[in-house]
Amino acid sequence: MEEWRKVYAEHEKLGKKAVLFIMTDDTKNCDDVSDYLVTTYPEFKDAVLTIHTNNNGEISESDSKKSKEELELLRKESNQIDSWQSPYKVIVSVLMLKEGWDVRNVTTIVGLRAYAAKSDILPEQTLGRGLRRMYLGADATEYVSVVGTDAFMNFVSSIQSEGVELEHKPMGAGTAPKTPIIIEVDNENTKKNLDILDIEIPVLTPRIYREYKNLEALNPASFGTQKIPFKQFSEAEKREIVFKDITTGEINHTTLLDSDTVTDYRSVIGYFAQVIMKDMRLVSGYDVLYGKVKTFITENLFDVTVDIDDLNTLRNLSELDATKTIIETFKKKINELTVQDKGSAEIRDTIKLKQTRPFIVKDQGFLVPQKSLFNKIVGDSHLELLFASFLEKCPDVTAYAKNYFLVHFNIDYVNSDGEISSYYPDFFVKTNPNEIVIVETKGLEDLDVPLKMARLMRWCADINAAQKKINFDFVFVEEEEFERYKPNTFSELMKIFRKYK
């Protein structure tokens, strides 16, 4: 009960109902347990679903007192217990349910069975309902708590052979709930003034956009790519032509030829055109792009002008260098042709951190902050936790927050591949009601860092031009320099760290 109560409250914040599942050894004990729950715990009044099952784990129809309609209703109620429309929070059953029970929200399992006799029910079947993920697509560790008789727990331990991780953790009053890490606005912390800790971030209209001009403007002769040596392959090598994905190495397109086959280059050029269109999300212009690819291959790809009908040319095209050059060159040139900067931006909305809904994150290190309205600051790296700890100690920091993905703040920019991408800075820091600094922390720099910083500087300029209430600035914090200089205040940090300014 203590375990279920704790996780129920936590999952409720995320809109999920935690379900308690109790297995007994016979129908009499099943009814006795149900009666005990209802009479002992007020929250279980009209919330316990009692199900008698047969030896196969299916809802028993042997009870003559129950009509066919009642049995169908019982099946329906057991399948809908995850829903908030269902009044039930607990299922008490003789065996686990097998018949199409697609329930994901079982968080606590109690086994009141001796399991003295050998059973054909495998451990993964018995506990499988509790091992189903509640949060599909979320990168978070989920838990199911299992308690029971000694014999039952020995039985449960055998599930480790199926690859499931089991660990012993303290239970009961005074222990933390066994749930994924939940990030939420710290409304229950009376020591925090959330109005002061709140940070408002204006949302600008995008500056970067695509304008799909006529692909006729592509000029293969001006691409300027390094030409590839044209190889001469044997007759045997020419008969098997395999095109592989340039990133994964997986075979995407195969052309098998025999001596009687008429060489057809069209499907090969078509393959390249389709890959480029798919990667660039082009919905039209295939005919034009097809012609441009054909011209590029014939006149500009190799160190000699080639005959597109020649089987040796097709074999050369299946080489990774040729495939990569064709696809990447066209993507780059199409980006150069279509990616545009509007030159200005306007404020269209505002993000208030205080309105962030609770969400879960993967199990990792975190800091419990005093200067942030969030209950936890999770560190995606050691540097982030180190930096959050530094902000906590800074006398000139009023409030700060990690820019979690679910805050929904990002800035559009053009990445090193020429694509439009989204950049998520690491922290917001408020030094006073009229000054907010966007912080990027980094251990090792990659090719996109200078591009992100240039875009962030432009974003701050656009914000400050669009409004005068709050001044926005940015700072880039490199791990090596942060540990070397060890600033004592945030203003000191701003003076030291001037890269990309």
N, C-alpha and C positions, 0 to 999 in steps of 0.2 A: 504494500500500500504506500509506504513512504517513497519507494522508488517511482512508482507510477505517478503519484501526486507531483513529485518534483519535475519529472519530464513532461507531464501534462501541461503544466504552467508554461514551460519553456516553448514547447511546440505550438501552443495556442497563440503565442506572439507571432508565429509565422503562418497562422491560418490552418494548422494541422491538428487533428484530434488524435491524441495518443490512446491506444487501445490496450487494455489488460486482458490477457488470455490465460485461463486456468484449466488445466487438465486433471480430471479425477479418474478413479479406477472403476467406479460403477455408478449406475443411475441414482441410487439412494444417496451416495456421498455427493453426487453432482447437485442434487436438490438441496442437501444440507448446507453445502458451501454457498449456494445462491441465497438461501434464507439468512445465513450468517452475515453475508455482505450487506444485504438490504436492511437488516435490523441493527447492524453495528455502525455503518457509515452512512450518514444522511445524504451524501452526494450520490449514493447508489440507489436511491429510491426511484423506481421505474427505469433504472439504467442498466440492469443485469439481464442479459439474454442467455437463457438456459437451453442447451441443446443436447438431447440424447442421441447418441450415434450407435450404429451397429459395429460389428467387428471389422468392417472395411472402412470405418471412418465416415460413412455416409449417414445423413440424417435418418434416424430410425422411423420406419412407418409401422412398426409392430404395435405401437401404443394405440389401442383401439379407441381411446378417448379423443384422439385428435382426428379431425376431418381432413379431407384432401386439401381444402382451402387453407386450413391452419398450417398444414405442412408447407404449402407453397409460400405462404406468408413468412414462415420461419426461414425458409431458404432466402427469400428476398431481403429480410431484415439482416441476416448474417452477411449478405453480400454488400449491404449499404451501410454497414457500421462505421466506415471511414467518414461518411458524410456528416456534416453538422445538422442536416435535417433528421438524422437518426437520433433517437433519445438514448441509445445504448452506448455505454463506455466499456463494458466488460462482457466477455463471453466465457461461460462455464460449460465445459463439455467433457464427455467421457473419453473421447479420443480427439486427436486433431481432426479438423475438417478437411476432406479431400475433394468433395464434389464441386469443382469449379469455384472455389473460394478465392476470389482475386482481391484480397485485402492486403494493403501495404503498411498500415499504420500500427501494427502490433509492436509495442516498444518494451513490454514486460511480459514474460512467460513464467508461470508457476506450474511446476510439475508435482502433483500429489499422487504419483503412481509409484508402486514398488518396482515394477519391471523385473519381478523375480523370474518370470518365465521368458523363454526366448521369444523374440518378437520379429515378425517379418517387416515391420515398419522401420525403414532406415532412418538414421538420425537426421539426414538432410531433409527428409520428408516431414518429420516431426517438427523441426524447428524452422523449416523453410519459410513459413509465413512471417516469422519475425525477421528474417534475413532479407526480405524484399525492401528495396530502397523507397523511402518516402519522398525524397527530393530528387526527382529524375533530372539529370543534366547538371546537378550541382557538384562542384569539386570539394566535397566535404566528407569527413568520416562520420558514419552513422553507427549507432549502438542499439543493441537489444539486450536487456537485462534478463538473466535467467536464474531463478531460485527454485529450490525443491528438495525432495528427500535425498539422502545420500546415494541411494541406488539410482535415482533419476539423474543426479548430477554426474555419476559415473557414466551413465548412458549418454548424457550430453557430451561428455569429454571425447567420445569416439568420433564426433563430427570433425575433429581436427584433422582426421585422415582425409577429409574432403576438401581441405585447403582453407577452412574457416579459422580465423584467429580468435582464441579464447584467452581471456585474462581475468584474474581475480582482482576485484576492486572493493573497497569498503562500501557498505550500504547502510541505509537507515538515516535517522536524523543527524544533521550536522555534516553530512557529506554532500559533495557537489552532484548535481544531476548528470546522468550519463547521456549527454546530447551533443550534437555538433556545436562548434563555437558559434554563438549568436552575437552578431554586432547589432546594436540598437542605440537609439538616443537614450541617455541615462536618466529617464524620467523619475525613477524611484530613488535616486540619490539626492537627498535633501541638502547635502553640502554644496551642491552645484547650482549656480545661477545660470540656467540655460539660455536666458535672454542675452546675457553678456557673452556666453560661450558660443552662441550661434554665429555663423558666418554666412553672409549672402554673396553669391557669385552671379554676376550678370551673364546671360547666355547671348552670344552674338550670332547673327546670321552668318552662314558660311561665306568665307572669301573664296575658297577654292571650289571650282566646279568643272564639269565636263561640257564641252560644246562640240558635239560630233559633227565636224565639218565634213564635206565631201571627201571621201578617201582618195579621190582622183588627185588630191594635192600631194599624196605620197610620191616621192621621186627616188626610186631605188638607186639611181646613178649617183645621187648625192649622199647616200647613207654613210659612206666612208668607213665601212667595216674592213677589218683585216681579212684578206682573201685566204681561202683554204686550199691546200695542195690537192689537185685532182689525181686520185689514185687509179691504178689499173688493176682490176680484180680478175681472178681466174673464172673460167666458165662455171665451175662448181659453186664458187662464192656468189656468183650473180643469181643463182637459182633460188636462194633463200634471202629474202629482204625483210628484216624485222625492225620496226620503229619502236623505240622505247621512250617512256616518259623521261624528260630531262631532269626531273627532280627525284622521282622515286625509283627510276630504273625499270619500272614495270612495262611489260610489252603492251602497247596500245594498238598497234596496227601491223598486221603481218601479210605479206604478199608472197605466195609460193608460186614459183614459175617452173615449167618444164620446157623442153626444147621446142615444143609445138605451140607454146603460148605467144600470142602477139603482145608485145610490150605496150602497156598503157600507163602513161605517166599521170593521167587525169586524176585517178583515185589518190595518188600520192600528194599531188599539189592540193587536192581537195581536203586531204587529211590535215595538212599544215594550216590551210585557211580556216578550217573548223576549230582547230585547237586555239588559234589566235583569237578568233571571234568569241569563243567560250571564255577564255581568260580575260578578255577585254569587255565582256558583257555586251558585245555588239549584237544588235537584233536585225540589222540589215547591212547591205553592202557586200554580200558574199561574192557576187560576180566581179565587182571592181577589185576586191582584195585578191581573188583568185588570179586575176591578170597581173597584179603587182608582184605577187609571190612568184609567178612563172617567170616574169621578166628578171627579177632579182636572182633567181636560180640560174637562169640561162646566161646572164651577162655580168653579174656582180658578185656571186658567192665564191666561185672558184678562181684559181690563178690563170685559168684559160676560159674562153667562151665555150660552152658545152652544148651538145645536142640533147635536148630534153627527151627525145625518143630513144636514146641509147640506153640499153640495159645497164651498162657500166655506170651511167649517170645516176640511175635509180639506186644502184648499190652504194654509190658515194653518198647519196642523200640519207641513207639509213645509218651512217656513221654519226656518233654522238656530237662531234664538233659541228657537223653540218646542221643537224636537227636543232641544236642549241642556238646556233648563230641565226638561223632563219626565224625561229620563234621569238627569241629575246630581242633581236634587232627590230622586228616589226612591232612588238609591244612597246619598245622604247620610242620608236618614231611616231606611233599612233598617240602615245602619251604626250609627246612634245607637240603634236598637232592639236590635241583636244583639251588638255588640262589648262585651265585659265584661272587667273586671279582677278577678281572683280575690282580690287584696288581699294575697297572700303567695306565696312560692315556696320550693322545697326544692332542695338539691343532689342531682342525680341521676347525675352523672358528673364526670370531670376530663379536661381536654385537656392533654397533655404535649407541648410543642413538639418535644421530642427524637424523638417518634414520627411526626413529619410525613413523609410519603412524598415523594420527588422529584416535581417537576412543572415544566411549562414556562410561560413568560410571554411576552408580546409584546416585540419588540425595542425597548428604551428605555433611558434612562440608569440606571445603578446604582452603588452604592458597595460596596466590598469591606470588610466590617466586622471589627473585632477583638473587639467586645463583644457580638456576636450569634452564636448557634449556627448561623445560616444562612450559606451561602457568599456570598450577595449580598443587598443591600437595594435593591430596585427602587423607583424613585420614580415614582408616578403623576402627580406634579406637582413643580415645582421646590422648593416648600416642603417636601415630604416628604424630598427628598435633603438639603436644608439642615438640616432638623431631625435627621435621622439623623447628619449630620456633627457637629452640636452635641452629641448624646448620646455620640458617641465621645470627645469631649473632656471631658465632665463627670466630675470626680473622684468625685462621689457617685452615679454610675450603675454598678451592678454588671453588669447585663445588660439588653438590650432586644431587641425583635423587631418586625418589621412583621407586622401581622395579615393575612396573605395569605388569599385566599378559600379555599384548600385547607387552611388551618388549621381551618376549620369552626367558627369562633367568631362568633356573631352574637347580637343581642339583639332580642327582639320588641318592637314599639312601634306606636302608632297614628299614621299619617302625616297630612298636612294634608288629605287627601281622606277621612279617617275610616276608611281601610282598615288592616287588620293587615299590617305590613310587617316586613322584617328590616333591622337596622342593624349595619354592620360597622365598628367603631372602627378607627383607623389604627395605633396602636402599643401595645405592652405595655412598660412600663419597671419594672425591679426595682432599687430603691435599696438594699435589704438583704434578707436571707432572709425577713424578715417584713413587707415592704412592697412592694406592686405598684400602679402607677398606670396607668390606662387613658387614653390620650391621643388626642384628636381634633384634627387640624390642618385649617385651613380658610382658603382665600383669600377667596372671596365667600360670604356666608351665603345660604341659601335658606330657604323657608318651613318646611322640616322640621328645621332645625338646633335651634331651641329645644325641639322635641318630642323629638328624639333625646337632647339633653343632660338633659332632665328625666327621661327613662327611664333614662339611664345613672346618674344620681344615685340613682334608686330601686334600680337593680340593685346598686350598691355597698352601699347600706344593707341590702338583702336578703342579700347575700353575708356581710357582716360580722355580721349577726344569726344566720346559719346556722352560722358557724364563727368561731373566735377565733385560729386558727393564723397566718393572714396577714391584714393589714389592706389593704383595697382602697380606692383613691381615684381621682379622675379630674381631668383638666384640659383646658380648651379653649384651643387656641393659634391665635390669629388672625395671619395672615401680616404684616399691616401693623404690628401691635404687636410681633411677634417681631423684625422688622427694626429697629424703633424703639428698643426697650429693650435688645436684645442681652444677655441674661442670661449669666452665666459658669458658673453651676452649676444643677443641676436644682432644688435647694431654693429658689434664688432665683427661678427660673421659677414654681414653685408659689406663691410669695408674691405675685408680680406679676400672674399671670393668674388672676383670681378670677371671671371672667364665668360665669354659670349656677351659681355656688356657692350 
